[in-house]
Amino acid sequence: MRLWSLVIIMLVGCNNAGYRAVSIRPSAGWIDGCTDVRISGHGFGDEVSATVGGAEVMNITRPTGEIQGDPDSEFYFFASTPAGDAPGDVAVFVTSDGDEDEIPQGFYYLACWGDPYIDSMSPDEGVASGDAISLRGCNIDADTYSITVTDPTGTTADQDVALTEDCLTAYASFTAPSVPDGTYYVLIKSGDTVLHPATGWPCQADSATYCEPPLMITYGGAE
């Protein structure tokens, strides 16, 4: 009798008729927002929405069918986090067909490590003139910052290009300028001031302080 009672409780506690938000993964990201997350639970209806720290998530995407190896794929959706107000833990509220559930302290906003800070640049190899180059990180202010592609050998003149905002201050992109094949440094600037690398440019090889390496981009097959 106790076994059947346990089975009934389990079935009632997690099925399509019982709605609950369970987790958000990853559970941390830059305060700038635009972290791609997966929000999981059960009983999600046709209409879902969510807030992180009181602000609506962006770009909600529902699974279109069962993903191979994941029989519970119908019990989650994807979204992008909004910008946060301050570093720290925030609640995540998920609404499904008018019913709301909370994931307490579900997401942690990280303070940006630099101004700007770059997690990645892609592509950075096999680049051709006109390619869209994406930067991901935080404090990437496309309205204020610009890009300079510079030849470390000094053979090719510096090329200044504009940044375009792709997602708040977390994602931005620029168009690869026309230069000969080879490897170049990518500097992020505000006016004439180099912001990335944060130690300034050019770096002095005999400097007693840490010299942050610049972003590098390779055109063609050069190494």
N, C-alpha and C positions, 0 to 999 in steps of 0.2 A: 504493500500500500504506500509506504514512504517513497519507494522508487518511482511509482507512477506519479505521485504528487510532485516530485522533483522534476520529472520530465515535463509535466504540464507547466510548472513555473518557468522552466527554461524556454519553452515554446512561446508562452505569453510574453516573456521578457524581451525577446528579440525576434521579431518577425515583421512582415510588411505592415501589419495592422498597428504595431507598437512603434512609435517614432522616438528616436534618440540620436543626438549628436555625440560622438565618442572621442574623436581625436582630430588633430590637425598636424600634418607633417610636410615639410620640416616645421619644428615648433619655435624657430628663431630666424630672424632676418634683419637686414638693415632698416633703420628708422625711415629711410627714404621710401620704403614700400617696394612694390613690384616683385616680391618674392613669390615664386610659383609654389602653390601649396595644394595638398590633397586633403579634403575634409571628409572624414569617414563617419559612418553611423549605421542606422538601419531604419527602414520604414520611410525613407524619403519619398515625398509625393512628386507630382508633376512640376510644382513650382517651388523652387528653393532659393533662398538668399542668405547672406551671412554678413556679419559685421565683425571687425577686428578692432578692438579699442574704441568702439562706438562709430567707426566709419565703415561704409559699405565696401565689401571686396569688389574687385574688378574682374571682368572677363570670365564669368562662370561658364564652365563647360561640363556637360553631362556625358557619361559613357554612352556610346551608341550601341553597345552590345557586349556580351560576355567576352572578356579578354582571356586568351588561352592560359590555363594554369591559375586563373583567379575567379573561382566560382561566385564570389561575392562582389563582382565588379559593379553590380547595380546599386550597391550601398555606399557610394561615394561620389564626389564631384570635384572638379578642379577649379581653382580661382587664383587671382593674384592679390596680394595684400595691399591695402592702402598705405599711405604715409602715416607714421605715428606722430603723436604729440610730444613724446618724451621717451627716453630709454626706459626699459623695464617690462614687467609682466602686464599683460592686458587680457581681458576676458574675450572669448569668442562666442557670439550668439548666432545660432543657426535657426532659420525659420523655414518650415516645410508646410505648405498649404495652410498657412496661418498659425500653425503651432510652433512655439519658440522653445528652444532648449539651449542651455549654456554649457560651454567648456570653460570652467573657471581657470584663470591664469593660463589660458591655452597657448598664448603666443608671447614670445619675448622679443622686444625691439632692441636691437644693438645700436649703440652710438657709432657713428662713422669714425674710422681710424685715420682718416686723412682728409685733405681738402684740395683735390679729390683723392679718393682711394679707388684703385682699379683692381677688381678681382680677375678679370680676363679681357683679352682683346682677340677677336676672331673675325675673319681668318688672319693669321700672321705669317703664313708661308704660301708660296705659289700665287702671290697677289698680282693682279693686273690692273692697269689704269682703269678707273671707273668702278672698281669693285666697292661694295658697301662694307665698311669695316665697323664692327660693333664693339662697343665698350660696355662692360658691366661692372658695377661697383656701387659707390655712394658719393654724394656731394659732386656729381658730375653736372654742373650747371651749364647747359648748352646755350643759354641766353647770354652768358658772360664769358665762357671759355672758348678757346679755339685750339686748333691743332697745327703744329709745325712739323713737317716731315723733313728731317735733316740728314745729310750725307756725312757720316763720320770721317770720311777721307777728304771732305771739302771739295770734291770734284764737281758735284752737282749742287746748284743753288738751292737754298731752302725753299720749301713749298708750304705756303700757308693755306689752310682750308678751314671751312666752317664746321661746327658741330650741329647736329640735329637731334632734338629730344625724341626719344623713342618711348620712354616710360618714366614720367616724373624726372627725378634727378638720379635714378638708378641705372637707366639704360640710355645710351646715346650712340650715335653713329656718325661717320664721316665718309666722304668719297675719296678713294685712293687717287692722289694726283698722278699726273703723267711724268714718270721718271724712268731712267734706264734700269735694267735688271740689276739687282744688288740688294744689300742689306742696309736699312736705314733706321735711324732713331725716330721715335714718335714722342714729341714733347707736347704737354698740355699747358696752355698759357692763358693768362688773363692780361690782355694788352701786351706789353713787352716783358712781363714777369713770368718766368717759368714756375709753374706750380707742381708739375710732376715731370721728372723726379723732384721730390720735396726738398732735396739738398741743393737744388739749383743746378744750373748748367752753364758752361761745361764743368764736369767733375774734375777735380785736380787729383792726379794719381798719387801725389805725395802728401795729400791732405791727411791730417791726423784724425779726422772725424769720418764716420761712416759715409760712404758714397753710394746712395741709392741708385741701382741700375735703371736706365730708361727702358721704356717699352721698345721692342724692336720688330720690324716688319721686313719680310723678304719678298722682293719681286722676282717672278720667274723661278728658275731652278737654282739661283745663286745660293751659296751657303755663307 
